[in-house]
Amino acid sequence: MKRNGVVETHRTDVLVIGSGIAGLFSAAEAIRAGVHVTVVSKSAMGRGNSSYYSGGGIVLPVEGMEPEEHYRRAVSSGRNLNDRSLIVKLVEEAGRVPDYLKSIGIPLVYMRGYGFNQGPLWRWGGDYTLGCLRRDLKESAALHEGIMVCKILTDSEGVAGAIGYDARTETFIDYRTRQIVLASGGCAGLYSRSTNSFSNGGEIYALALEAGATLRDMEFVQFLPLCDVHRPLHRLIEVWGRLTNVDGEDVVAKYNLPEDPIRMARDQTSIAIMRELQQGLGIDGGLTLDLTQMPDELWCDHPRGRQVIPFFKKKYRKTQAVKICPAAHYFMGGIAAGPSGETDVPGLFSAGEVTGGTNGANRQDGNALGEAMVFGPIAGRNAAKRAKSADCPDQKKTAVRWVKDTLGRLESGRNRKSTGQMTPAALRGRLREVMWEGAGVVRNASALEKASVDIDELRRDGLTRLAPRTPNELRAALEAMGETTTARMIVESAMRREESRGAHLREDYPEVDDAEWLANTFIRKEGEEWHFEKRAIGEDIPLFDESTVHDGIGE
């Protein structure tokens, strides 16, 4: 591995970080506005992201789903903590989505207020990303694969560029731009059990905070209940059966869950499963989901049914009941941004899952892709508008200095004796275990405090012991620096919210506390310190009863 970082320069009007739906749709809109766009992706363009592996369902104003009903369901699911300006924009703009998808060759089928494409099994979302790439981006945008953005540069005017690292060429890249769209997804990969790739560790939140952006609602992580114990990526979102513990008790009846809990109450179902496991009532690390009695007509009640029946019949139905356990799936918290996509750092925009506030304390299914498809283009359009009157700052000296300092810190880890060194893989693996054990589905003060201490130790001691010896290990070390910060913010926010709401369950504070916690939490950096703020929901904003929650049939 090269010890001296080579810094190359790339100029662009708008830099988009992330190649999922939000990122690619943002880039396409910026290109239509007539500016030069560069898309940076850690993985294969349009493929290595949560959009690609999603279920593909989108809440839309079709078949009786009026905007008012969409709004009510979203706010009910979000337990009244949604940013109303964001959710209003989402439901207003969702009707434009089908026409754009049709224009890139993706017709939808509709069912009960949801739109679905007909892509290949387990890759349904790939139709959206690859369709956008084919029609709007391959010939028009600069597409940089395999690049991890490790620093956002700012000056007195706002965004002043970014620094990326390419492990393939062992090169750092000085991106010169005044407009950046953050669209890199969430941070469910911070957990040892996750439906996301472990590369989705959320280091972008730490970079945004360091650049001056405000973060919000970092305590809210959604866990998907029906995930294969051994293969969390196998999400049984389209099916339901009899869920039992080691004693054969029906868990749905035991916890008085809705008749169709995976569609109606993901958060409640995940909590029930974890309570059973904590009480020693699991089998091989999970509960048993028996699909053998599920009739074909019930499978086919979902637009995906005819596709998934052969898979599940082969894998589970004719052999044994599947062992299931929740896994981290989606992040409701994130970067604070308005309906325009712009943050409180001039020139810094965010779109999609990386943005907090749209979904409140728990996301309604089908809103993830809709949010990306609505706010991606909005952010791209507004970034392009700003770019037309912006200069292109020269931050080469700043970039070179940052690279030199960062490599110097990592060099100290390599100079330790081998017994005192730590590989990036070991540090990140330990971080995921800490997050699952201490800040998972069921939380309490003792577990959160231990997680806080463990993460602080990793940040204080583990990062100084990192000894990357290959380009890929250097990239992993750069990711770990941000991931530990993001993890610490999640834990600290969870410690401060002393109630249970949505996906945040405090067993030591088991009730919703509207008097004290009908409020959003915000974090910003002041000097070297984090400043936490609680902002109450306005008294004039209408609230919805949780009994109206309906998670629908999407993902």
VOGU-3710 file (C-alpha; in Angstrom, 3 decimals, decimal comma):
1> mkrngvveth> 0,000/0,000/0,000  1,276/3,452/-0,891  2,276/5,452/2,173  1,952/8,864/0,473  -1,534/9,715/-0,738  -1,733/10,753/-4,377  -4,354/13,478/-4,794  -5,981/13,967/-8,198  -8,460/16,720/-9,063  -11,938/16,422/-10,587
11> rtdvlvigsg> -14,198/19,416/-11,245  -17,973/19,138/-11,387  -20,999/21,395/-10,960  -22,894/18,920/-8,785  -21,436/15,963/-6,893  -23,935/13,228/-6,002  -22,813/10,756/-3,346  -24,681/7,468/-3,667  -26,072/5,468/-6,598  -29,360/4,184/-5,240
21> iaglfsaaea> -32,704/5,590/-6,347  -32,307/8,933/-4,555  -28,817/9,515/-5,940  -29,464/8,488/-9,533  -32,825/10,264/-9,781  -31,163/13,370/-8,318  -28,350/13,186/-10,873  -30,806/12,722/-13,756  -32,764/15,823/-12,726  -29,599/17,916/-12,376
31> iragvhvtvv> -28,477/16,864/-15,847  -31,846/17,886/-17,284  -31,181/21,308/-15,742  -28,051/21,599/-17,888  -25,139/21,201/-15,437  -22,228/18,792/-15,212  -22,885/15,989/-12,740  -20,601/13,428/-11,119  -22,020/10,428/-9,276  -19,769/8,737/-6,734
41> sksamgrgns> -20,562/5,235/-5,467  -18,687/2,952/-3,091  -20,012/-0,064/-4,988  -21,080/-0,960/-8,527  -23,130/1,872/-9,960  -26,830/1,338/-9,245  -26,335/-2,127/-7,748  -24,634/-2,276/-4,356  -27,305/-0,401/-2,406  -30,551/-0,936/-0,526
51> syysgggivl> -32,632/0,361/-3,451  -31,359/-2,442/-5,664  -32,281/-5,158/-3,158  -35,590/-3,637/-2,075  -39,038/-5,120/-2,494  -39,874/-2,457/-5,054  -43,233/-1,390/-3,572  -44,186/2,309/-3,577  -47,107/4,074/-1,886  -48,945/5,969/-4,617
61> pvegmepeeh> -52,254/7,833/-5,043  -53,914/4,899/-6,807  -56,841/2,556/-6,145  -58,363/4,627/-3,394  -55,149/5,842/-1,762  -55,826/9,564/-1,608  -53,045/11,972/-0,556  -54,910/12,650/2,701  -54,954/8,921/3,518  -51,275/8,538/2,626
71> yrravssgrn> -50,475/11,448/4,943  -52,548/9,995/7,794  -50,953/6,560/7,537  -47,441/7,955/7,350  -47,881/10,191/10,395  -49,638/7,433/12,334  -46,796/5,023/11,572  -44,318/7,738/12,518  -46,060/8,137/15,883  -46,599/11,850/15,193
81> lndrslivkl> -42,889/12,744/14,985  -42,787/13,191/11,192  -41,599/16,528/9,833  -44,918/17,694/8,423  -43,334/19,824/5,690  -41,514/16,754/4,350  -44,448/14,370/4,486  -46,743/16,943/2,844  -44,255/17,340/-0,005  -43,980/13,563/-0,346
91> veeagrvpdy> -47,711/12,951/-0,676  -48,133/15,938/-3,013  -45,412/14,794/-5,402  -45,914/11,000/-5,296  -48,406/11,157/-8,166  -45,623/12,195/-10,572  -43,645/8,991/-9,985  -45,492/6,537/-12,301  -45,053/8,740/-15,393  -41,286/8,974/-14,902
101> lksigiplvy> -40,971/5,236/-14,293  -42,969/4,527/-17,426  -40,644/6,831/-19,380  -37,629/4,706/-18,402  -39,404/1,485/-19,331  -40,842/0,412/-15,964  -44,634/0,056/-15,969  -46,223/-0,632/-12,602  -49,031/-2,877/-11,425  -51,242/-1,495/-8,664
111> mrgygfnqgp> -52,792/-2,965/-5,574  -54,472/-1,264/-2,605  -52,618/2,026/-2,954  -49,236/0,589/-3,874  -47,347/0,339/-7,141  -45,079/-2,618/-7,946  -42,736/-3,327/-10,827  -42,199/-6,816/-12,201  -38,431/-7,185/-11,861  -36,412/-10,323/-11,069
121> lwrwggdytl> -36,696/-12,108/-7,709  -34,947/-10,272/-4,825  -33,711/-7,578/-7,231  -36,928/-5,689/-7,782  -35,449/-2,298/-6,963  -32,717/-2,828/-9,537  -35,237/-2,061/-12,282  -35,477/1,497/-10,982  -31,762/2,191/-10,578  -30,600/0,459/-13,756
131> gclrrdlkes> -33,455/1,928/-15,797  -32,452/5,440/-14,736  -28,801/4,685/-15,507  -29,573/3,354/-18,973  -31,789/6,210/-20,107  -30,538/9,288/-18,317  -27,007/8,878/-17,008  -24,667/6,522/-18,843  -23,920/8,974/-21,620  -24,422/12,177/-19,665
141> aalhegimvc> -22,851/11,930/-16,190  -19,389/11,156/-14,870  -19,874/7,847/-13,019  -17,186/7,081/-10,441  -17,505/3,567/-9,020  -15,529/2,202/-6,092  -14,984/5,640/-4,520  -15,536/6,256/-0,824  -16,058/9,903/0,112  -14,127/10,459/3,342
151> kiltdsegva> -14,304/14,246/3,840  -16,662/17,107/2,963  -14,769/20,384/2,563  -16,299/23,721/3,547  -15,314/27,371/3,669  -17,033/30,616/4,634  -19,483/30,251/1,732  -20,566/26,681/2,516  -19,633/23,544/0,583  -16,173/23,762/-0,979
161> gaigydarte> -15,674/20,223/-2,274  -15,052/16,700/-1,076  -12,256/14,150/-0,817  -12,738/10,618/-2,109  -10,577/7,502/-1,938  -10,205/4,911/-4,701  -8,725/1,706/-3,283  -8,214/0,250/-6,769  -5,742/2,947/-7,784  -4,699/3,904/-4,245
171> tfidyrtrqi> -5,604/7,486/-5,086  -7,337/10,271/-3,215  -9,533/12,550/-5,337  -10,094/16,257/-4,737  -13,647/16,895/-5,956  -14,035/20,597/-6,679  -17,664/21,649/-6,418  -19,981/23,981/-4,556  -22,984/21,605/-4,609  -23,149/18,154/-3,033
181> vlasggcagl> -26,194/15,883/-2,841  -25,893/13,272/-0,105  -27,903/10,208/-1,152  -25,904/7,335/0,282  -28,660/5,562/2,223  -28,868/4,758/5,914  -26,815/2,938/8,520  -28,523/-0,406/9,181  -25,174/-2,017/8,308  -23,964/-0,868/11,745
191> ysrstnsfsn> -25,742/-3,888/13,233  -24,493/-7,478/13,225  -27,928/-8,563/11,973  -28,950/-6,421/9,024  -30,909/-6,659/5,791  -28,434/-4,120/4,374  -24,913/-4,543/3,154  -22,353/-3,984/5,907  -20,966/-1,185/3,732  -24,073/0,807/4,763
201> ggeiyalale> -22,464/1,835/8,029  -23,572/5,461/7,971  -20,192/7,182/7,974  -21,809/9,912/5,858  -23,677/11,176/8,941  -20,390/11,804/10,715  -19,026/13,616/7,651  -22,151/15,792/7,427  -21,979/16,644/11,135  -18,305/17,577/10,815
211> agatlrdmef> -19,169/19,807/7,851  -21,696/21,730/9,932  -24,987/19,980/9,141  -27,558/19,251/11,823  -28,695/15,665/12,432  -32,056/14,639/13,848  -33,915/11,739/15,483  -30,854/9,487/15,505  -32,425/7,056/17,989  -34,946/5,641/15,518
221> vqflplcdvh> -33,822/2,450/13,745  -36,405/0,162/12,145  -35,966/-3,587/12,537  -37,671/-5,954/10,116  -39,139/-8,852/12,118  -39,216/-11,780/9,691  -35,615/-12,379/8,665  -33,967/-15,772/8,347  -31,767/-16,397/11,395  -28,844/-17,477/9,229
231> rplhrlievw> -29,452/-15,254/6,186  -30,928/-11,881/7,230  -30,995/-10,727/3,607  -33,766/-13,301/3,048  -36,593/-11,059/4,182  -39,919/-12,844/4,429  -41,869/-9,639/3,851  -44,460/-11,197/1,588  -45,531/-14,129/3,762  -47,008/-14,985/7,102
241> grltnvdged> -47,549/-18,198/9,017  -47,863/-19,423/12,587  -45,162/-17,884/14,800  -44,277/-19,973/17,857  -41,679/-20,137/20,625  -39,885/-23,208/21,998  -42,974/-24,129/24,057  -45,228/-23,994/21,013  -47,032/-20,844/22,172  -48,587/-18,681/19,467
251> vvakynlped> -46,615/-15,424/19,776  -49,144/-13,336/17,858  -51,871/-14,278/20,323  -49,553/-14,009/23,335  -48,701/-10,370/22,587  -52,099/-9,433/21,147  -50,552/-8,474/17,818  -52,712/-7,593/14,799  -53,986/-10,521/12,755  -51,517/-9,689/9,995
261> pirmardqts> -48,591/-8,290/12,047  -45,924/-8,085/9,367  -48,122/-5,742/7,376  -49,706/-3,945/10,303  -47,038/-3,519/12,996  -43,414/-4,246/12,197  -42,109/-2,502/15,291  -44,462/-4,359/17,650  -43,694/-7,709/16,011  -39,914/-7,203/16,269
271> iaimrelqqg> -40,271/-6,266/19,938  -42,391/-9,355/20,680  -39,853/-11,661/19,020  -36,919/-10,136/20,892  -38,738/-10,373/24,228  -39,255/-14,083/23,639  -35,584/-14,579/22,774  -34,438/-12,617/25,834  -36,579/-14,880/28,032  -34,863/-17,971/26,617
281> lgidggltld> -37,890/-19,063/24,614  -36,128/-19,203/21,251  -34,850/-22,103/19,181  -31,396/-21,845/17,602  -31,400/-18,062/18,000  -34,884/-17,430/16,646  -38,574/-18,232/16,758  -40,287/-20,688/14,448  -42,366/-19,490/11,524  -44,386/-22,367/10,126
291> ltqmpdelwc> -45,324/-21,818/6,492  -46,478/-25,345/5,752  -50,162/-24,564/6,199  -50,170/-21,326/4,234  -52,564/-21,782/1,256  -51,532/-20,747/-2,242  -54,371/-18,218/-2,525  -52,906/-16,333/0,449  -49,464/-16,318/-1,148  -50,982/-14,945/-4,334
301> dhprgrqvip> -52,769/-12,158/-2,475  -49,610/-10,085/-2,966  -48,232/-8,886/-6,337  -44,953/-10,666/-5,552  -46,673/-13,891/-4,572  -46,336/-15,800/-7,834  -42,612/-15,008/-7,871  -41,822/-15,960/-4,291  -43,957/-19,130/-4,028  -41,437/-21,380/-5,864
311> ffkkkyrktq> -38,546/-19,988/-3,801  -40,200/-20,446/-0,419  -41,725/-23,805/-1,303  -38,317/-25,120/-2,274  -36,420/-23,570/0,603  -38,810/-23,852/3,538  -42,280/-25,178/2,933  -41,492/-28,769/2,042  -38,576/-29,187/4,449  -38,904/-27,417/7,782
321> avkicpaahy> -40,304/-24,305/9,364  -37,962/-21,334/9,085  -36,218/-19,851/12,119  -36,638/-16,088/12,126  -35,192/-13,168/14,062  -35,399/-9,400/13,460  -32,640/-7,532/11,648  -31,840/-3,834/11,268  -33,514/-2,642/8,107  -34,014/1,129/7,819
331> fmggiaagps> -32,969/4,354/9,545  -35,620/6,975/10,281  -33,129/9,496/11,687  -30,536/11,344/9,655  -29,581/14,699/8,216  -31,955/17,605/8,854  -33,135/19,082/5,552  -36,158/20,992/4,318  -38,537/20,132/1,455  -36,016/21,670/-0,982
341> getdvpglfs> -33,446/19,089/0,110  -31,008/21,731/1,352  -29,428/21,426/4,779  -28,227/24,284/6,960  -24,866/24,174/5,128  -25,176/26,207/1,892  -24,716/23,896/-1,086  -25,196/20,674/0,906  -28,358/18,743/0,000  -29,688/15,371/1,105
351> agevtggtng> -32,274/12,985/-0,325  -33,667/9,565/0,488  -32,954/7,498/3,577  -29,972/9,642/4,551  -32,446/12,429/5,399  -34,190/12,332/8,770  -37,689/13,517/9,615  -39,911/12,233/6,826  -40,814/9,013/8,610  -40,838/10,079/12,253
361> anrqdgnalg> -40,411/7,262/14,781  -41,294/4,387/12,436  -41,578/4,198/8,656  -44,722/3,180/6,836  -43,798/0,510/4,329  -43,706/1,687/0,733  -42,494/5,141/1,744  -38,775/4,393/1,428  -38,705/4,196/-2,363  -41,341/6,886/-2,739
371> eamvfgpiag> -39,287/9,239/-0,568  -36,208/8,585/-2,716  -38,114/9,070/-5,972  -39,654/12,359/-4,819  -36,818/14,040/-2,926  -33,992/12,822/-5,171  -35,166/14,900/-8,156  -36,008/17,863/-5,904  -32,493/17,915/-4,430  -30,895/17,516/-7,867
381> rnaakraksa> -32,977/20,308/-9,368  -32,161/22,752/-6,569  -28,484/21,849/-6,495  -28,288/22,489/-10,245  -29,995/25,851/-9,825  -27,395/26,937/-7,277  -24,539/25,533/-9,355  -25,255/27,856/-12,265  -24,147/30,872/-10,255  -21,392/29,257/-8,157
391> dcpdqkktav> -17,637/29,301/-8,541  -15,405/26,218/-8,333  -13,138/26,595/-5,292  -9,528/25,434/-5,248  -9,076/23,332/-2,121  -6,106/21,272/-3,326  -3,818/22,389/-0,485  -6,521/21,636/2,082  -7,144/18,211/0,549  -3,445/17,326/0,462
401> rwvkdtlgrl> -3,025/18,406/4,077  -6,032/16,366/5,221  -4,784/13,262/3,406  -1,295/13,660/4,881  -2,643/14,087/8,413  -5,027/11,137/8,109  -2,390/8,789/6,746  -0,031/9,979/9,457  -2,476/8,967/12,181  -2,907/5,547/10,630
411> esgrnrkstg> 0,867/5,176/10,325  1,124/5,317/14,120  -1,043/2,184/14,299  1,243/0,358/11,884  4,239/1,296/14,013  2,801/-0,514/17,050  3,824/-4,040/17,889  1,567/-6,550/16,161  -0,090/-7,477/19,478  -1,235/-3,868/19,867
421> qmtpaalrgr> -2,656/-3,520/16,370  -6,254/-3,913/15,277  -7,539/-4,632/11,801  -10,385/-2,507/10,423  -12,453/-5,686/9,995  -12,044/-6,572/13,669  -12,985/-3,075/14,817  -16,036/-2,876/12,596  -17,131/-6,386/13,569  -16,891/-5,481/17,237
431> lrevmwegag> -18,841/-2,250/16,608  -21,701/-4,192/14,981  -21,872/-6,572/17,937  -21,961/-3,660/20,381  -24,798/-1,996/18,471  -26,890/-5,176/18,250  -26,416/-6,022/21,924  -26,779/-2,539/23,376  -28,865/-0,464/20,945  -30,965/-3,090/19,196
441> vvrnasalek> -34,680/-3,783/19,238  -35,113/-3,702/23,041  -33,135/-1,054/24,918  -32,530/-0,008/28,514  -30,248/2,400/30,359  -27,766/-0,263/31,466  -27,303/-1,741/27,974  -27,076/1,679/26,357  -24,525/2,877/28,893  -22,378/-0,194/28,256
451> asvdidelrr> -22,656/0,357/24,509  -21,622/3,988/25,022  -18,531/2,945/26,997  -17,612/0,263/24,465  -17,954/2,628/21,503  -15,936/5,326/23,254  -13,207/2,767/23,811  -13,247/1,859/20,128  -13,089/5,554/19,181  -10,366/6,367/21,686
461> dgltrlaprt> -8,242/3,215/21,564  -9,385/1,094/18,654  -9,000/3,777/15,983  -5,450/4,552/17,149  -4,591/0,860/16,866  -5,825/0,504/13,295  -3,073/-0,835/11,075  -4,354/-0,998/7,457  -1,839/-2,757/5,203  -3,754/-2,946/1,935
471> pnelraalea> -5,782/-0,359/-0,036  -9,038/-2,107/0,874  -8,075/-2,062/4,550  -7,330/1,656/4,288  -10,792/2,256/2,866  -12,304/0,165/5,678  -10,340/2,196/8,229  -11,688/5,436/6,757  -15,217/4,029/6,959  -14,668/2,916/10,565
481> mgetttarmi> -13,693/6,439/11,607  -17,118/7,729/10,618  -19,092/4,651/11,633  -17,951/4,813/15,254  -19,104/8,430/15,435  -22,504/7,617/13,931  -22,950/4,671/16,292  -22,149/6,880/19,268  -24,787/9,431/18,193  -27,444/6,710/17,887
491> vesamrrees> -26,667/5,411/21,380  -26,552/8,873/22,955  -29,879/9,840/21,363  -31,444/6,576/22,533  -30,214/7,228/26,077  -31,762/10,686/26,124  -35,221/9,644/24,898  -36,728/8,257/28,090  -39,905/6,791/26,637  -40,965/4,118/24,136
501> rgahlredyp> -42,225/5,328/20,760  -42,322/3,635/17,371  -39,164/1,654/16,703  -37,512/2,947/19,903  -38,359/0,657/22,840  -36,990/1,462/26,282  -38,028/-1,384/28,576  -37,179/0,865/31,538  -39,524/3,534/30,095  -42,154/1,342/28,432
511> evddaewlan> -44,858/3,966/27,835  -45,283/6,771/25,305  -44,714/10,079/27,112  -46,328/12,818/25,037  -46,033/15,358/27,836  -42,242/15,167/27,774  -41,297/13,502/24,479  -43,720/14,527/21,753  -40,596/16,106/20,327  -37,787/15,658/17,838
521> tfirkegeew> -34,143/15,523/18,834  -31,359/17,375/17,008  -27,561/17,200/17,125  -25,039/19,685/15,838  -21,340/20,157/16,450  -20,084/23,263/18,239  -16,294/23,315/18,325  -15,313/19,822/19,435  -18,531/19,222/21,390  -21,914/17,832/20,338
531> hfekraiged> -24,922/19,950/21,206  -28,242/18,135/21,705  -31,576/19,911/21,421  -35,164/18,766/21,926  -37,863/20,580/19,929  -41,506/19,970/20,814  -44,091/19,311/18,114  -46,205/22,455/17,688  -49,499/22,535/19,536  -51,331/23,485/16,342
541> iplfdestvh> -50,206/20,335/14,492  -52,897/17,578/14,319  -51,990/14,246/15,910  -53,111/10,735/14,956  -53,902/7,782/17,184  -51,517/4,830/16,874  -54,501/2,535/16,402  -54,793/3,875/12,854  -51,374/2,529/11,865  -51,404/0,354/8,771
551> dgige> -48,091/-0,766/7,322  -49,612/-1,915/4,044  -48,137/-4,418/1,596  -44,932/-2,809/0,347  -41,459/-2,696/1,870
//
